[in-house]
Amino acid sequence: MTTAAIRANYSRVASTYAGQWAETLATHGRALADRLPLGEIGLAETADAQPPARDGLGERPREGELSARGVSASSGNAVAGATGPGDRRGPWIVEVGCGPGLVLSHLAGLNPEARVVGVDVTEEMLRLAPAGFGRVVGDAQALPFGAGVVDAVVMPFVLFHLPELSVGLSEVRRVLVAGGSFGAVTWAGHDPHPAYDVWVRVIDEYGAPPDPSPQMPSNDITSDPAKLQLALQATGFGDIEITVERFRHQPTAAEFLAHSQVIGAMARRIDQLPPDRRTACLVTAEQELNCLDPDAFIESGTVLYATAKAT
């Protein structure tokens, strides 16, 4: 999937994303932030320096500014009305792939002196984020910041979406100050899931075409602790800590069907059905899902938390 395809897919789901599933993901994002020494970081030694800009962008923002300039999404176009969270000096914490911004307030709470900025590939997602924070449209593989100007970067559930993982990690390393903190959380594995099995079977029965967006090759690396550690080391990170932990989430039948229609491979498959057949498919799926025991909707498995320092 190209960056353009990722952007188009996220634009499609933006209006329905900020629900139960988004909050579930945000829980892991907050847990990731808690693993980083965000409260300990202060102004970087180079805070007043103006590092070389990338493509005319990216000086460290002055008071009340974002680093975004230009008009294209890949150039870091600021969302209208977005400023920083106040006119104060302090460290810069950036969440790349912030979606509807459910982690931004937590990041700010961990370091009240920090300027917290959310970056996402679509403006539609960013408009769901709290307006009190900096919000910048940007590509994770071409971040809209100069070299060595950000004190910490967090990326909850983003790395496996990247067409080229090494490019994304290199971009994070480029924008971080020496010794800057980086954290990511990704899926590592999923347990058998009866409700999902029913959902897939019904979609198959209605003849939905295959997923038009193949699995990203990055997923093979981001779900494997050893492979991810090697990838981080190869792109200039040290002090790497990776842990794999269990997760468990139990939506209702309605919540499961709601987010399954807009997120993931099955959502992309059902979107290819003619409108009348898609409606019939959803009716059948709802009927069959409502017959399941509540435990059939338990989503469980493992997530991988990775933290590192820019060397």
C-alpha positions in Angstrom: 0.0 0.0 0.0 1.4 3.4 -0.9 1.3 6.5 1.3 -1.5 7.8 -0.9 -3.5 4.7 -0.4 -2.9 4.8 3.4 -4.1 8.4 3.4 -7.2 7.6 1.4 -8.1 4.7 3.7 -7.7 6.8 6.8 -9.8 9.6 5.3 -12.5 7.1 4.8 -12.5 5.9 8.4 -11.9 9.2 10.1 -15.6 10.0 10.7 -16.2 6.7 12.6 -12.8 6.0 14.0 -13.1 8.0 17.3 -15.1 5.4 19.1 -14.5 2.4 21.3 -11.7 0.9 19.2 -9.8 4.2 19.1 -10.0 4.5 22.8 -8.7 0.9 23.2 -5.7 1.7 21.0 -5.2 5.0 23.0 -4.9 2.9 26.2 -1.8 1.3 24.7 -0.5 4.6 23.5 -0.7 6.1 27.0 1.0 3.0 28.4 3.8 3.4 25.9 4.3 7.1 26.9 4.5 6.1 30.5 7.6 3.9 29.6 9.5 6.9 28.3 11.3 9.5 30.5 9.1 12.3 29.1 8.9 14.1 32.4 12.7 14.3 32.6 13.5 15.9 29.3 14.2 19.6 29.1 15.3 22.0 26.5 17.8 20.5 24.1 21.1 22.2 23.9 20.4 23.1 20.3 17.0 24.6 21.0 18.0 28.1 19.9 20.0 26.8 16.9 18.3 26.9 13.5 19.2 23.5 12.0 19.2 23.0 8.2 15.6 22.8 7.0 14.4 20.0 4.9 12.7 21.1 1.7 12.3 24.6 3.1 10.6 23.3 6.2 11.5 22.4 9.7 13.3 25.1 11.7 12.6 24.5 15.3 9.4 26.5 15.8 9.7 29.8 17.7 7.2 30.9 20.3 3.6 30.2 19.2 4.6 28.5 15.9 4.6 25.1 14.3 7.4 24.0 12.0 4.9 23.5 9.2 5.1 25.5 6.0 3.9 25.0 2.5 0.7 23.6 1.2 1.2 19.8 0.5 0.3 17.2 3.1 3.8 15.7 2.8 5.3 19.1 3.6 3.7 19.3 7.0 0.6 21.5 6.3 -0.8 22.8 9.6 -4.4 22.3 10.3 -6.3 25.6 10.4 -6.4 27.1 13.8 -3.6 24.8 15.1 -1.0 26.5 17.3 1.1 25.1 20.0 -0.3 24.5 23.5 0.7 27.9 24.7 3.5 30.4 24.2 6.2 28.8 26.3 9.6 27.4 25.8 10.2 23.7 26.5 10.9 20.4 25.0 9.1 19.1 22.0 7.1 15.9 22.1 5.7 14.6 18.8 3.2 11.9 18.3 3.4 10.5 14.8 0.2 8.9 13.6 -1.8 10.6 16.3 -5.2 9.9 14.7 -8.0 11.6 16.7 -5.5 12.8 19.3 -6.6 10.7 22.2 -3.0 10.4 23.6 -2.0 14.1 23.3 -3.4 15.2 26.6 -1.6 12.4 28.4 1.7 13.4 26.8 1.2 16.9 28.0 0.4 15.7 31.5 3.7 13.8 31.7 5.6 17.0 30.9 3.6 20.2 31.5 6.5 22.3 30.1 6.5 20.4 26.8 5.1 21.6 23.4 3.0 18.5 22.3 2.4 18.2 18.6 0.4 15.6 16.7 1.3 14.5 13.2 -1.0 12.4 11.0 -1.3 11.6 7.3 -4.8 13.0 6.9 -6.3 16.3 7.8 -9.6 14.5 8.5 -8.1 12.6 11.4 -6.4 15.7 12.8 -9.6 17.7 12.8 -10.8 15.2 15.4 -7.9 15.9 17.7 -8.0 18.5 20.5 -7.5 22.0 19.1 -5.3 23.0 22.0 -2.3 21.1 20.6 -0.2 21.6 17.5 -1.6 19.4 14.7 0.3 18.9 11.5 -0.5 16.9 8.4 2.7 14.9 7.6 4.1 11.6 6.3 5.9 9.4 8.7 8.4 8.6 6.0 9.1 12.3 5.4 8.6 14.1 8.7 8.0 17.9 8.5 10.8 18.8 10.9 14.4 19.8 10.6 17.2 17.6 11.8 17.8 17.2 15.5 14.9 19.4 16.7 12.5 17.1 18.5 13.1 15.7 22.0 10.8 12.7 21.9 8.7 10.8 19.3 6.0 8.3 20.1 4.3 6.1 17.4 1.4 3.9 18.7 0.3 1.4 16.1 2.0 3.1 13.2 5.2 1.2 12.2 3.4 -1.7 10.5 1.6 0.7 8.2 4.8 2.0 6.7 5.7 0.9 3.1 9.4 1.1 4.1 10.1 0.6 7.8 13.7 1.6 7.5 12.8 4.9 5.9 10.3 5.7 8.7 12.8 4.8 11.5 15.5 6.8 9.8 13.2 9.8 9.7 12.5 9.5 13.4 16.2 9.3 14.1 16.9 12.3 11.9 14.4 14.7 13.7 15.4 13.6 17.2 18.0 15.4 19.2 21.0 13.2 20.3 19.8 11.1 23.2 16.1 11.8 22.3 13.5 9.3 23.2 11.5 7.1 20.9 8.7 4.7 21.6 6.4 2.5 19.5 3.8 -0.1 20.2 2.7 -2.6 17.6 0.6 -5.8 17.3 2.6 -9.0 17.9 0.0 -11.7 17.7 -3.8 -12.4 17.9 -5.6 -15.3 19.5 -8.4 -17.2 17.7 -11.5 -14.9 17.6 -14.9 -16.5 17.0 -16.7 -13.3 16.2 -14.1 -12.4 13.6 -14.3 -15.9 12.1 -18.1 -15.4 11.6 -17.5 -11.9 10.1 -15.0 -13.4 7.6 -17.3 -16.3 6.7 -20.3 -14.0 6.0 -18.2 -11.7 3.8 -16.9 -14.7 1.9 -20.4 -16.0 1.4 -21.4 -12.7 -0.2 -18.6 -12.9 -2.6 -16.5 -9.9 -1.4 -13.3 -9.6 -3.5 -9.9 -10.1 -1.9 -8.4 -7.2 0.1 -7.1 -4.7 -2.4 -4.4 -3.6 0.0 -1.8 -6.3 0.7 -0.1 -6.8 4.0 2.7 -4.4 4.5 6.2 -6.1 4.6 6.9 -4.0 7.7 4.5 -6.1 9.7 6.8 -9.1 9.6 9.5 -7.0 11.4 7.3 -5.0 13.8 5.7 -8.1 15.2 9.0 -9.8 15.9 11.1 -8.4 18.9 14.5 -9.7 17.5 13.8 -8.3 14.0 12.6 -4.9 15.3 15.6 -4.6 17.6 17.9 -5.1 14.6 15.9 -2.6 12.5 16.3 0.0 15.3 20.0 -0.6 15.7 20.5 -0.3 12.0 18.9 3.2 11.9 20.8 4.7 14.8 19.1 3.8 18.0 20.5 2.4 21.2 19.4 1.6 24.7 16.6 -0.5 23.1 14.1 -2.2 25.3 11.4 -4.4 23.8 8.7 -6.3 25.7 5.8 -8.4 24.6 2.6 -8.2 26.7 -0.9 -9.5 26.6 -3.9 -7.5 25.7 -7.6 -8.2 26.1 -10.5 -6.2 24.8 -14.2 -7.2 24.8 -16.5 -5.1 22.6 -20.2 -5.6 22.3 -21.6 -7.1 19.1 -22.6 -3.6 18.0 -19.2 -2.2 18.7 -17.5 -5.0 17.0 -19.6 -4.6 13.8 -19.2 -0.9 13.9 -15.4 -0.8 13.8 -15.1 -3.9 11.6 -17.0 -2.0 8.8 -14.4 0.8 8.7 -11.1 -0.6 9.8 -9.0 -3.5 8.5 -8.9 -5.9 5.6 -12.5 -7.1 5.9 -13.7 -3.5 5.8 -11.8 -2.9 2.6 -13.3 -6.1 1.1 -16.9 -5.3 1.9 -16.4 -1.8 0.5 -16.0 -3.5 -2.9 -19.4 -5.0 -2.9 -22.3 -3.3 -4.8 -24.4 -1.2 -2.3 -27.4 -3.6 -2.2 -25.2 -6.6 -1.6 -23.1 -4.8 1.0 -26.3 -3.9 2.9 -27.5 -7.5 2.8 -24.1 -8.7 3.9 -24.2 -6.4 6.9 -27.7 -7.5 7.9 -26.7 -11.1 7.8 -23.5 -10.4 9.8 -25.5 -8.5 12.4 -28.0 -11.4 12.8 -25.3 -14.0 13.2 -23.1 -12.0 15.5 -26.1 -11.3 17.8 -26.5 -15.0 18.3 -23.0 -15.4 19.7 -22.1 -15.5 23.4 -20.5 -12.3 24.7 -17.2 -14.1 25.2 -17.0 -14.7 21.4 -16.2 -11.0 21.0 -13.1 -11.1 23.3 -10.1 -9.8 21.3 -6.9 -10.9 22.8 -3.3 -11.5 21.9 0.0 -9.7 22.4 1.4 -6.3 21.8 5.0 -5.3 21.4 6.4 -2.2 23.3 9.7 -0.8 22.1 11.6 2.1 23.5 15.0 3.5 22.4 17.3 6.4 22.5 18.8 8.3 19.5 22.5 7.6 19.5 
